[in-house]
């Protein structure tokens, strides 16, 4: 497989894994990550949109990222065991 093709396959696989991980997050955590990382909203705009303090937004995003990381580690382990 060509290097470019191999990286596209890996990128596609990573994207599917992240999408699956996002589906497994609590809805509030998923919403926080989508607003910040997909829609590129800054903390103050997220806080304003949700009616919560900016510090709360930061801590919830931190926890959501930690939860996603844990889910992705579990998914990676389970897919490696299936191979």
PESULRA-V482787 format. One line per field, one symbol per residue. ss: DSSP state (2 for helix, 1 for strand, 0 for the rest). phi: phi as a letter, one per 40 degrees, with the letter a starting at -180 (. if undefined). A space follows every 50 residues. Layout:
ss = ???
phi = ???
//
This chain:
ss = 00222222222222222222222200222222222222000022222222 000222222222222222222222222222220
phi = .cdcccccccccccccccccccccccdccccdcccccccfccdcccdccc gbccccdccccdccccccdcccccccccccccc
//
